[in-house]
C-alpha cells in the first residue's frame, strides 16, 4: 500500500498547486488553459483535475527560462 500512496502523492490537486505557487485557484486554471505553454494536467472527472508534481516543476523551470 505504501507504494500506491507514494505514487498518489506525486499528484497535486488544483488547490495544492495554488498553495505551492502562492496563487489563486483561478490562476492555476489559466495556466492549464494557456495556449502557448499550458501546465500539464490530467482531468480525472468533471470536477477533479490533477497535476503531476514533476510536470509542475518542469513547467516552472521552462517558465523561468522563457
Secondary structure, 3 states (H helix, E strand, C coil): CHHHHHHHHCEEEHHHHHHHHCCCHHHHHHHHHCCCCCCCCEECCCCCEEEEHHHHHHHHHHHHHC
